[in-house]
């Protein structure tokens, strides 16, 4: 039995940090959006133990990979004897790694979806609770669409989808440590907080102009990406209504009314950067595309 799951990336239309818990975790309030840039995760029941392979050789294929840990967590939860019932996982990567797009979380969520289809023993709320044990973005990747994420990012409230638009995602070839990004935020003396409520109202109104006017990311006050100004300039010159960093970066997204403008932007950026994509918002998270 083999299951193929489409695992979408996410962007943050609005991202704010509202505090910090006693255990050190930061409290966030953000609007998350699934986009049609997806990994494909294949899960088979075979042999024994957990085996993982990936189209990228620079990713771990053991406990260091969140998808591996997702399989172990699910099988332990439902009481499967892994010495008799093995799982084989293959990840076809398209989402850039360490990009602020939740690619690893999406792959982990896809494994949960696949295994729950195969075993069918975990109800949606319980599956979301399992996802939260793996990471703050995994529950959203499981649910997908458009959501307000609160607490540490695991408390989700569905929101209306944004109006039709096109996105260009561009990841410069630099790394950003999420831990370092939060540390820098903690050192800020003054913070300009994004208008998350304004984004929620704009989505309810369904007006793309109101949506783009509310796009903001508090991490842009502390993350200095040398290429940011150049990417923004190209996006703006090609007709982007707004451009913003996703998560703690380094990926920058631009929102366009017209697909033709987005494709022209892609053409310019792809001459300089390796990871550039034209995509669009979608109203779903991880979903099965093949079962055989």
Secondary structure, DSSP 8 states (H G I E B T S, - for coil): -EEEEEEEEEEEEEEEEEEE-TTS-EEEEEEEEEEEEEEEEEEEE-SSSEEEEES-TTS-SSTTSHHHHHHHHHHHHHT--TTTS-EEEEEE--S-SSSSS-HHHHHHHHHHHHHHHHH----HHHHHHHHHHH-TTHHHHHH-SEEEEETTTTEEEE-----S-EEEEEE-S----HHHHHHHHHT-SS-----HHHHHHHHHHT-HHHHHHT-EEGGGGT---TTHHHHHHHHHHTT-SEEEE-TTSS-EEEEES-HHHHHHHHHHHTTT-SEEEEE-B-S--SEEEEE-
